[in-house]
Amino acid sequence: MMVIMTVQSSRAAAKALPLLTPPLPDLAPPQLSLDPSGPEWDCPLGSKDLEDEGPWGGGSGLPPTGCFPGSWRQDVGLDCKGSPEGTEARAWTVYYYSLLQSCLQQAGLPETQDRSQAPRTGCPGAEVTLCVLGSPSTFLPVLLEGGVQSPGNMLLCLSPAWLMKVPAPGQPGEAALLVSKAVSFHPGGLTFLDDFVPPRRATYFLAGLGLGPSRGREAAELARDLTCPTGASAELARLLEDRLLTRQLLAQQGGVAVPATLAFTYKPPGLLRGGDSSPGLRLVELSGKEGQETLVKEEVEAFLRSEALGDVLQVAVKLSGWRWRGRQALRLHPRAELGAVVNTVLALLEKLEEEESVLVEAVYPPVQLPCSDGPSPGPGLAVRICAVVCRTQGDRPLLSKVVCGVGRGDRPLRHHNSLPRTLEVALAQCGLGEEAQVAAVRQRVKAAAEAALTAMLALEAGLSAEQRGGRRAHTDFLGVDFALTAAGGMLTPVALELNGGLCLEACGALEGLWAAPRLGPAADEAAATPLVETMLRRSARCLMEGKQLLVVGAGGVSKKFVWEAARDYGLQLVQTFIHFDMTEHRRDEENARLLAELVRARGLKLDGCFSYWDDCLVLTALLCQELGLPCSPPAAMRLAKKKSLTQLHLLRHRGPPWPAPSLHAVPCCPLESEADVERAVHQVPLPGVMKLEFGAGAVGVRLVEDAPQCHEHFSRITRDLQGEADHPGIGLGWGNAMLLMEFVEGTEHDVDLVLFGGRLLAAFVSDNGPTRLPGFTETAACMPTGLAPEQEAQMVQAAFRCCLGCGLLDGVFNVELKLTGAGPRLIEINPRMGGFYLRDWILELYGVDLLLAAVMVACGLRPALPTRPRARGHLVGVMCLVSQHLQALSSTASRETLQALHDRGLLRLNLLEEALVPGEYEEPYCSVACAGSSPTEARLRLLGLCQGLGIDGPSYPVAHFLSHFK
């Protein structure tokens, strides 16, 4: 196989940049022209060609005609009321509409339906609006994925005239972006041409940007200084497309291999000045563009003789800078021809403007891979690797997809001149089919691509809002082009360039290969999946910023994250603290009225009211009712709060519809006196489980096998846990009534649900390890679940039906169930988000914040959540108990030690208590977990960690507790 350094050098690619200077003359004897590969196309086939042909890319004139054979309607309402377009602009709008129809046609999707005569009204300012302005072919993967993850909220604008900016009150210099017209995307690839009256306010904006006149400048201006999150700006695009800057950044900060390069810079930008030189990357700052012959000759000669070039036989000379994006004036020269290289450099220097450069870079020799069929005649094959990497939760990069182009080894490869294929197929075509070797190449590409985005994000972090194009402008995805070179006996990806849309479009083209119905969908995740998740996450923050929230109950140490997250989200947790004794919850109705009066007396204007603390859930529902704020009905909260009432109510709920919630309820009997106990042991099959009606944290829960044990446990709890002071925070403010319920065999699971308007928006299932009977304190957990997909679906539907059966329609709820041989059985419903580690784990694995979802529901806003969140790994954890681990927690596994390991990424720590105080009725002190690419990997890491820290032992066998997760 021949693998060569590839560059964009075709006439089609050259159109990507506004032609602000005349075309380059023939600068040297013909080694390689501006268009070294492929013929000209009368009809541009790729989105980059299309953008560069027209005003968005900065060119001029009317779009090409006759490019799209198809039979879609032409009489659609493309005009935007109040924003008439000129002839040229109108022609481009029609052109992009036809391009969209052609893309849909080739993907086997239906034609766009025109609904513009019946404007959408919607809920402006209260709904997610993901807006894309750019070429349909470039952004089609994002648009289709957005239609799945957030139906009707992914909008494509085909013209800047469909958008307008309006000043944002209270935010000087910033503007809101309003969408008057767009194509909306829905599941199944359905699209509609819609008008919006009143216009929808964008909560996320992504534009395909060019620098030139007309639409390119309009798009850049629209993206600048917005109040909504922005995934691109002209300022960031300038940095991204500057090859010299990005190569220096990748080499110095990312540790990514880049081509050995000699750069002559003329008045370089500040970001390039003063940077340390990197091996193989030499920057020469010129005082002028003329009279540089001696300096250029000396530097070029030293470079061509340097060890950095290794076995390279050729070098390429090209221009670098925003103006030259996509229009590469490339010349290839043998390494030995010093004079030709110097002459080309001097000729290109005349074309430089400030902050531009001339690059002399290595063209690496072909990588020869063994081929079972022996050497093939001709030039062999070259591979160009194209990777899309996205910014995810916590500003962490994630490789989304890798696509390859394969072509003749004697011709530079570029986008749009080769069919996309997977890395495995491309390498196999070139003679590398061994699975382990291919996996190693993929891992190196992943590491390099993610390091590239990490370096870009670090660069952005040091820029001012003005330098980024607005305080909300950030790079959310990146395309990285690689070549392969042999270094140190292994194949190493070398980063050629970064781009904002070409790699994304290539990934979409690969996914489009599966569009034919007979082939079915692609097996792996769409390239745009993590990008759309990020768009939704940033939209949620946009919708919630500045909302006024009243939090009822401050919670304990395990809930401190709420206040930290609130500041991060820009929430205004009401700064008025109302001191009120709420410990006597049997007076919640009276207390709710008093609290409502206090809120009104202080003139507080609330958007929502919520609680994450068990004891305060009913009070919060009553207060919301008093203040007219969104919340599940108080009656539903009461049903869910009292455990026996939950089970008995659901047992009577036999449908329709079927399956009914009664299928999941468990027989039980409430206990308030010894007489109730005597009656219960004859009604509930034993062995059974006794627990506090309003308890939390499994405090006081016990397996009882006969009547004497029932009486004994009832007497002990009645004596020891009488009120809140005996064990704060577990619900004794509601009293110490108990219940006896049937003990069911099976594995225990948590299901965390997000409901809005009675509709299930998201569900996350985790597995629990076996408890230390006769107690039920949690020992271990694993996420995501190891259940088979059908069983997982059964658990989610059982939890959902039980919530609906109790009247819980809006909120984030935690449902504990057991999976028995007869199906899921309900343990209890917690009408608030999951406690302990659950919120943190779900945020880490899925990028979904249950707290943010809960406060959005509390404000009457539909949470901006992906419809099918997928875990990015696995977490397995164990609980530490003071009664079992006091010695370890005071020495080898001290809080400081655990926190240090957490900070190093070796474990995930969730602290649940602050004091190491042993007691008969205890809750876990903390949870420690390890991550892995599989449950087995995470489990083995955790087991080794627990053995080293002294958490594992004969009385606390961690291996046994983790046995369910094999």
N, C-alpha and C positions, 0 to 999 in steps of 0.2 A: 504493500500500500504506500502511496505517496501522500504525506500530509504536509501541506505548505501553509505558510502564513497567508491569510486571506485578507483582502481589503475590499471596500466598496469602490468600484472604479468604473461602473457602467454608466452609460448615458442616462439610463433610467434613474439610477441612484443619484446621479449628479443633480437631478432636478429637486432634490430634497431641500436645497438651500436657496433662499432668495439671491438672485444674481445681481449683487450690488456693484460688481465690477465686470468689465468686459471679459469674455472667455479668454483663457490662456492661449497664447500663440504656441506654435510648435517650438519647444524649448531646447530639444536635443535630438541627436540622431534617433530614429524610431526604434526605441526599445519596447515601449508599451504606451499606447495612446490613452487618452482619457477614457476610452471605451475598449478595454482589451478583451472583453468577453461578450459573446452573444451578439445577436443582431438588434437593430432598432425595432421597436414595436409601434405600428401605427395606432394600436389601441392599448394604452397602458393597462396592465393587468394587476398591479399591486397598489396597495393604498399609499405607499410612499410616493410612487409615481404620480398617483392621482392628486395627492396633496401638493406635490411640488409643481404639478402642471398649473395649479390654480392659485387664487389669491391667498388661501390659507397658508400655503408654503412660501408665498411671497412673490410669485411670478405675476404675470399679467395676461389679459386677454380672456377669451371665452373658453369654456371647457371643451374637450373633444366630444365628438358626436358619433353615434352609431356603435358605441362600445358594448352595449348591453342587450343582447338578443333575449327577448322575453315578451310576455303577453299580459303585463299588469296594466291597471288603469292609469291613465294619464290625467284625468280630470279630477284631481284631488285638491283639497284646500290647503295649498302651501303658503298662501299669503297670511301674514300676521296682522291682525287689525291694529291700526295705530302705528305700525312700523313698516311702511311700504319700502320695497327694495327697488333699486335701479335695475336696468336691463341686465347688466353683467352679473350683479349679485343674484338676481332672480335665476339666471341661467345656471349658476353654480348650485343654488338650492335644489333646482330640478335635477341637476346632475347627481348630487349626493342622494337624493331620494331614489333615483333609478339604481344607483350603486347599492343602496340598501336592499332594494327588491331583488337585485341580482344575487346578492349574498344569501338572502333568505331562500331564493329559488334553488341555489346550488346546495344549500343545507337541507333541502327537502322540507322547508317550513312554509306555512301559508303566507300569502300576500298581506301586506298591511291594510287594515280596514280603516276607512276614513270616518271618524266620529266627530270631526271638527264642527259640524252643524249643530251638535248638541253638546255645548261646553260642559266640562267636568266642574263641579262646584267644590267638592272636597272640604277639607278643614285646614285652610291656609295657616301656616305657623304651628300646626300641631301634628304634622305627618312627615315621615321620612321622605326626602326628595333627593335622589341621587341623579345628578345631571352631568351628562357627557356632551361636549361640543367637539366634534372632530369627525374623521373619516369613518364611516360605518364598517369598512373592512378591517381597519386597524383595531377598533374597539368592540367588534362583534363578540368575542369571547366574554368580555366584561358585561356587555348588554344582555346576552342570553343568560349568563349566570345570575345577574342581578334580577332578571325576570323570575327566576326560580326562587332565589333567597328572599326577595322582597317584592312580591307581585304588584305590578302597577306603579311602583315607586322608582323604577329605573327608567330614566328619560333620556332620549337622544335628541339633541337639538341640531338641526341641519343647517342652521343659519344663526349668526350672532344677533340678527334682528328679532329672533324668537326670545331673546333674553333682555333684561334691563337691570341696571343697578340703581338703587335708591339709597340715599343717605340713611345711616343707622342712628336713631336717636340715642344720645348718651355715649356714642362711640365715635368721637371725632376722627375724621380721616378714613373711616371704614364705611362700607356699604353692604346692604343686603342684596342678594342676587335673586331676581324673580323670573319665573319661567311662565311665559304666556302661551307657548305652543311647543309641542314636542311629540315624538313617537314614544309611546309607553310600551314596556316589555312585560310579558306575562308568562306563566308556566306553559310548557309545550311549544315555545317559540312564537306564541301569538303576539302580534303587535297592532297598535292602534294609533292613528294620527289624531291627537287630542288638542283642543283648546282648553285653557284653564281660566275660569272667571269666578272669583278673582284669581290673579296669578299665584302659582305655588312658590313658596320661599324655599330656595335650595338649601339643603343641609349638608351637601357635599358637591364639589365641582371638580371635574376633571376635563382638561382641554388638551387637544392636540395643537401644539404651539409652533408657530413659525415667527420669524422676526420681520418679515417684509411688510409691504403696504397692505391696504385693504383688510381682508378678513384676518390675516395673521396678526396685524396690530390690534384689530378689534378684539380678537380672542385673548391676546396678552393683556389688554386693558381690562377686559371683563374679569380676568383671573386675579387681578392685583387688588390687594387690601380689602378682601371680603371678610364679612363676619362669619361666614360658614367655612368649614375645613376645605382646603384646596389641595389636590393631589399633584399639581404642576403649576409652574409659573415660568414666565420668560426668563426671569433672573436665575432660577434653578436650572432651567434648560441650558442656559449659556454655560454653566459650570459642567453639566453632565456631558455636553457635546464637545468640550475642549479636551482633545486627546492628551495633550501634554500635561494639563492639570490633573486629569484623572489618572494618568499613568504614574505621575509622581505620588499622588494620594494613595493609590493601590500598593505601590512598591514600599512606601515609607510606613503607612499606617496599617494596611491590610495584610502585608506579607504575601501579596499575590504576585505571581510571576508575570512580567510584562516584557514585550520585545526590547532587546538592547537598543537604546535610542540615543542619538545625539541631536540636541535641539538648539537651534539658533532663535532666540527670542528678541523681539523688538518692543521695548517699553512694556515688559510683561506685567500682568495684573498683580496686585499686592499679594494675592494668595500664593503666587509662585515665587515671590521674592523672599530671600532669606531662608529658604527651605534647605535642609541638609541634602546633600547629594546621595543618591542611592546607587548601589552596584548596577552597572550597566545602563544607568540613566544620567546623562551629562547635559547640563544646561549652560548655554553660553549666552550671556546678555549682551546685546549689541547696542552701541551708542548711536548708530545710524544705519541706514540701509545701503549706503554707498561707501566706497573705500575700505571694504572689509575683506579684500581678496587674500591678503596675507594671513589674517586670523582664520578665515574660513579654511584655507588650505591646510594650515597647521592642525586645526581641530579635526578636520575630516581625516587627514593622514593618521593622526594618533588614534582616532576611533577605528579606522579600518584595520589597524594593526593590533588593536587591543584584544586581550583575552576574553573580554565580555562577549565578543562575537563567536567565540568557539569555532566550530567547523562551518560556519555560515559561508556560503559562496556568493550570495547576492545581497544587495541592500536596496531598499526602496527609499525614494525621496518624495516627500509630500508636504502639503500645507496643513496647518492645524489652526483652528479657531472657529468661532461661531459662523462666520461668513462662508466657510468652506465645508460646513456640515453637509454630507451627502454629495459633495461635488469634489471628489478627490483628484487633484492634479498629480497623478502618480507616474513616476518613472522608475523602472527597474534597471539596475546596473550591476555588472560583475564586480565583486569586491576588489578585484585587482585594478580596476580602471579608475584610479584616483582622479585624473583630470576630468573625466565625464561626470563624476559625482560632484566635484567642486563646481563645474560649470552650471550644472542643474541647480545647485543650491544658490549660486549667485543670481541666476535668472529668476528664481522664485523669490529671492529677497526683495526684488524690485516691486513685487506685488503686495508685500506686507503692509498692514496698517498696525496701529497700536494694539497691543495685547495679542498679537498673532505670532506664529512660529513656523519655521521650516524644520521638518523632522527628517533625519536620516536613520532608518531603522533596519533591523535584521530581518531577512527573509530566511527562515530556518530551513535547513535541508529536509527533504522528505524523510518521514519516519518509516522504516521498512519493518513490516510485520510479517511473520511467517504465514505462508498460505499453503494449505494442504495440496493444492493443485499445482504448486510450483510457481515460479515467477510468470506473471502475465505479460504479454507483449504490450507495447505502447507506454504511455506516461503513467499508468496506474491511476489510483483514485485519491482524492483529497477530501478531508472532512472539516466542516465548520460546525462547531458546537454552539448552540444558542440556548441560554438559560434565562428563565424568568424567576426572579426572587422578590418576595413581598415583605413589607414591614408588618409585623403582627403585634399582638398584645405585648406591652412592655418595651416597645421599640426594638423587638428582636427580629432578625431576618429569618426567612424561611424559604428554601428553594421550592418553587411551585412546580416547575416542569422543565425538562430538557428535551430539546429538539435538535436534530442534526440535518445538515445539507451535505450531499455527496456529489462530487463532480470530478472532472478530469484533473489530474495532478499537475498539468502544465498550465492551468488557467486559474487565476484567482477566483475564489467563490465569493458570491455576494448574496444578499437577500433577494428573493424573487427569481433567481435563475436556477434553482434546484428544488425538487420536491422534498417536503419535510418528511422525516422518518425518526423513529425512536433511536436512542443511543445504541441499544442492543443490536438493532437491525443494521445501523450504519457501520458499527465496528465489525459485525459479522461479514458484511460485504467487503470489508477491507482486510479480512483474514484473522480478526481477533474475535473468537467465539467462546473462549473459555470463561465460564460463569464468574469465577472468582476474580479474574483479571478485569472483566467488564465492570463488576461491582466496585473494584478498587478505583477505576477511572471515574465512575459515577460519584463516588465519595469525594474524590479530589475536586471534581467539578462543583459539587455541592459546597465544599469548604471554601473554595475560591469565590464562588458567586455570593455566598452569604457574607464572606469577609469584605467583598466589594461594597455591598450595601451598608455594612457596618461602618466602613470608612466614610461613605457618603453621608450617613446620618451623623457621624462625629463631626464632619466638616460643617454640616448644617447647624449643628448645635452651637457652633461658635460664631454664626452669622447673626446679624441684627435682623429685625423684622423687615426693614427696608431692603436689606441685601437679599432676603428670601422672596421678596415680592408680597409680603404681608405676614402678620404674626401667625396666621393659620396655614401658611403654605409649607408643605412638607413633601418629601419624596416618599411615596407609598409603595412604589414598585420600580424595578430596574430590570433592563435587559442587558445581559453580558454576553458578548461574543468571544469564543475561545478558539484557538488552534491547539493542536497537540504537538509536543516536541519530546524527544527522548532526552532525559536528564537523569544522571545517576542511575542508569539502568532501568528507569521506569518512565511510563508515559505521564507527562505533566501538562496540564492545561495552562496555556498562556493567554492572558486577557488581551484581546485586540482593541476592544472599544466598549463603551457603555452607550445605551440608547434608551429612549423612552417609550417606544412602541413597536419597533421592528420585531423584536423577539416575541413580544406578546402576540403579534399578528401571525408569526410563524407557528407558535403553539396552537393558535386558533385554527390554522390551516391543517395541522396534524389532526386535531380533534374533528375537523370537518370531513376527514377521510371516512369517519364512521357514521356520516349523516344518512347514508342510504338505509332505508328501513330493514333490508334483509341482513345488513351487517350488525345491526344493534348498536347500542351506545359503547363508547370507549370504556375500557375496563377501569382506568384510573381516574383520579379527581381532575376536574377542569383546571386549567392553568390559572384562571381568574378567581377561583374559589377563595383563597385567603385574601386576595385584594378586595373582593366584595365584602368579606367579613370585616375588614378594616374600614371600608367605607361606611358600613352600618354602625360600627363601634364609634367612629368619629361623629357620625350623624347623631347618635344618641347623646353624646356629650353636648353637641350643639343645641339640641332641643331642650336639654335640661339646664343649660347655663343660666344662672340668675334666678332660677325658680326658688320661691320661698316655701320652705318645708318646716313643719312642726314635728319633732321627734318626741314620742311619748316613751319615757323610760330610757335611762342612759346605759343600762346593761353593765356587764362586768368586764374583766380584763380581756376575755375572749372576743369582745365586741369592739375593742378600741379601733379596729381597722375602719369602722364606719366613719369616724370623724376624719381620719386621714384621707379616705376615699372621697369624702364630700368636698374637701378642699381641692383635691385633684380634679374633680368634675366641675368645679365652679359653682357648686350648690350653695345656696344661702340657707344653711340651717339656722333657724330663727335665732337671732342674737339676744333675744329676751329670754332669760331663764325664769321659769315659773316654778317656784318651790311649792310642792303640793304633796301631801301624804296620800299615796295611792296603794298602800300596803293592804288595806282592807278591801278586797275586790268584791265582796258581797254587796258593796255600796257603789258599784261602778256606774249605775244609771244616775244616781245623785251627783257623783263626782264628775261625770261627763257634762252635766248641765252647769256645774260650777266652773269647770275649766273653760267651757264655751263662753261664759260670761267674762272670764278673765281675758280671753283672747280678744273679744270684742272691745272690752274696756281699754285695751292697749292699742287698739286700732291696727292690729296685725292683718295684713292682706296675704292670705295663705293660698298657695297653689296646691298644696297637698299636706297630708298628715299621715304618718305611718309609724309602726313600731316593729322592732325585730326581737323584742323581749317577750318571752312566753306569758308572763304575768299580765302584761299590758295590752294584749291583743283585743280582748273584748271591750275594754275601756276605749281603745283607739277607734274601734268600729262605732261605738256609741257617740264618741266625740265627732267623728266624721259625719254621722247622721245629723247631729245638732248643727254643724257648720255647713252642711250641704256639700261636703267634699267626697270624692270617689272612694269607695271601699266596699268590701263584701258585707252583706247584711249582718248586723249583730247576732241575729238568730243563728246564722250559719257559723259564726265564730264560736258561739256558745256550744253548738253541737260538736264542733271539732275539738273544743277545749276539754270537754268532759269525756273521758275515754269510753266509759260504759254507755253513755248516751250516743256516742258515735256508732258503736257496734250495734246497739239495739235499734237505732233508727235505720241503719243500712239493712239489717236483717228483715225489716218490714218493707224495704224498697225492692220489690220483686219485679218491677218493670211494668209495661214496656218502656223503652226499647230493650231488647235482649242483646247481649248478656246484661243482666241486672246487677247492681252493686251488692245485692244480697248474696251473690255467689262468693264474694270475697270476705264477708263479715264472719266473725267468730263468736260463738255463744259465750255470754258472760253474765255476771250478776253484780250489781252495786252493793257495797258493804259500808254500813254506817254504824252497826252495832254487832254484838256477839250473836244476837238472834239472826241477823242477816247472814252471818258466816255459817251458822248451822243450816239455814235454808239453802244457801248457795252450794254447799258440798253435795247436796242431793239433786241439784239442778244442773251443775256444770261437771262434765266428765273430768276425772282426775287421772293423771297428774294435771295440775293447772298452774297458772301464773298469777301471783298476787302483786298488785302495784298500786301506787297512789293515783287517784282519779285525775289529779291536776299536776302530777309530778313531771320532772324533766331530768335528763342525764342518767336515767336508769337507777336513780337513787331509791332504795327500798324495794326494788323489784326482786322477786324470789320465786324459784320453782318449788311448789308444794305438792307432795305425793299422796297425802291422806288428810283426814279431818283434823287430827291433833296438830299437824304442822300448820294447817290453816289458822286454827285458833291461836297457836303460839306466835305466828308471825303477825297476825292482826294485833295482838296484845302488845307486842314489842314496838310496832310502828306507832300505835296509839299513845304509848308511853313516851317514846323517844322523840318523835317528830310531831309536835303539837302546833307549832306556829312558825312564822317567818324567822324568828330569832334562832330557832333550833338548827336551821340549815337554810341560809338565805339563798334566794334565786332559783329554787326548785319548785315553786308554786304553792308553798304552804300558806300564802296569803289568801288562797281560795279554800283553805281548810285541809284536813288530813283524811278525808274519806278515801276508801279503797275500793277495789273491784277484784273479783276472781274471774279469770277467763280461761278457756280451754287451752292447753299447751299443744301446739301443732308442730310436727316434725318438718324440717326442711332447712334450706339455706336462707340466711337473712340478707335483705337488700334495702337500700335507700333509693327512693325515686324523688328527685327534685324537679318540680314542675313550674312552668310559667304560664299562667292563664290570663286572658284578657277578653272580657265580654263572653265568658263561657267557652272560649276557643283555646285549644292547646297550642301554644307557640313553641315550646321547647321542653325537652325532658332529658334528664341525665341520670343514669342508673349506675350505682356502685354496689360492690359486694362486701359483706362483712364476714369476718372470720368467726370460728366457734367461740362462744363465751365460756367463762369459767363457772360452770354450774356449781351450786344452785343459784349464783348471781347472774346478772345479765349485763354487767358493765362491758362496753365494747372493748375488744382486744385488738382487732386488726381490720384493715379495709383495703380494697383494691378498686381502681378506676382507670379506664372504663370497665364495665362489667365483662366477665368471662362467659356469660350466658350465651346460648345459641340465639341467633336473631329472632326466631319465633318466640322463644321464652322471654327475651328482652321486651319484645312488643307486647306480650301478655302482661308483663309487670307494669309497663307504661300505661296501658289501657286500664288495668285494674286501678292504679292510682288515680287516673283521670276520672274514671267512673265514680270512685268513692268521693272525690272532691265535689263533683257535680251533684252526687246524691245528697251531700250535706248542704248544698247551696253555695259552695265556694266558687265564685265565678271570676273574680279578679284578684290577682296577687301571685306571689311566689310561695309555694307550699312544699313541705317536706313530708313524704309519706313513707312509713316504714312497713315493709311487707315481708312475708316468708313465701318462698316458692316450695310448695308441697307437691306430692305426687298427683294431687287433684287440682293443682293450679295455684295462683297467688292467693294468699290469705292476709288480711289486714292486721297489722299490729296496732298502729295508731297513726293519726294525722296530726302533724304540727303545722298549724295555719300561719307559718312564717318560713323564711328561707332556712335551709339546713344549717345546723350549728357545727361546732367543732371545726374541722378542717374543710368542710364541703365547699363553701364558697371559694376558698383559696384554691382548692384542687380544680374546680370547674373553670376558674379563671385561668389557671396555669395550662390546663390541657386543651380547653376549647376556646379560650379567649372570650368567654361570655361571663359577664359580671352579674350575678344574681342580685346584688345590692342595687346596681344601676337599674336593672329591670324592675325591681320592687318599687323604687322611688318614681320611675316613669309611670307605672300603674297607679301609684298613689296620686299622681298629678293628672290622671285621666288620659295619659298618652300611651298608645300602643308601643310596647318595647321594640326597639330596632334590633331584631335578632335574626341570625341566619336560620333558615328553615331546616337545615340538615347539618348542624355543627358536627365536625369530626375531630376526634382526639388526635393530638400531635405526638402522643407517646403514652406511657403507662406510669402510674404511681401506685406503690404498695407501701402501706404504713402500719405501724403498731402504736398502741397507746402505752404511755408510761403511768404507773400508779404509785403514789407515795407509799402505800402499804407494801408494795413489792420492790420498789426501786429507790428507797430513801438513801441507801448507802451510795448507789451509783449516781443518783441525782445530786449528791453532795460532793462527788469526787470525779470519777471518770466521765460521767455524763452530766456534768454541771450545766446550768443554764448558759454560762459563758462559753463552755466548750461546744454545746449544741448550736449556739448562735454563730460561733466562728465557722463551724462546719456548714451551716446554712449559707453563710456569706460566701463561702468558697464553692457553693454549688454541689457539695457532696451529699447533702440531705436537705429535706424540706421540713422545717420546724413550724409547728403551730402550738403556741403556748395557750393553755386553757385556764390555768390558775397561776397565781404569783407566789403563794406561800407553800412551803413544804410542810404541811400540817396533816399528819395521819389521822384517820378517823374510821369508825365502823361504817358510816354511810359516806362513801367517797365518790367523787367524779374523777375522771382522768386528769392528770397534771398537764400532760402535753402529748402531742402526736409527732412522731418522727417518721419520715417517709423517704424512699429512694425512687428515682426515676429510671426508666429504661425503655428501650425500643420494643420490648415485649414484657409480659407479666413475669416470665421466668427470669429475665435479666434483672428486672427491678427487685424481684423477690430474693434472688441470691445476693444482690448488693446489700439489701436491707438486713438479711440474716447475718452476713459477715460483719456489718456495722454494729448490729446489736450484740454480737458475741464480743467484739472488740471493746465496746463501751460498757459491758457488764449489764446490759438490759436483758439479755437472754440468760436463763438459769433454770434449775430443776423445778422451782415453784412457778416459773413463768416461761414455759417452753415456747419460744417464738416460732420455732419450726412447725409446731403443731398448729399454732394460730394462723400460720400462713399456708397450711396444707390445702385449704379450699381454692387457692389461686394457682395451682399447678396446671 
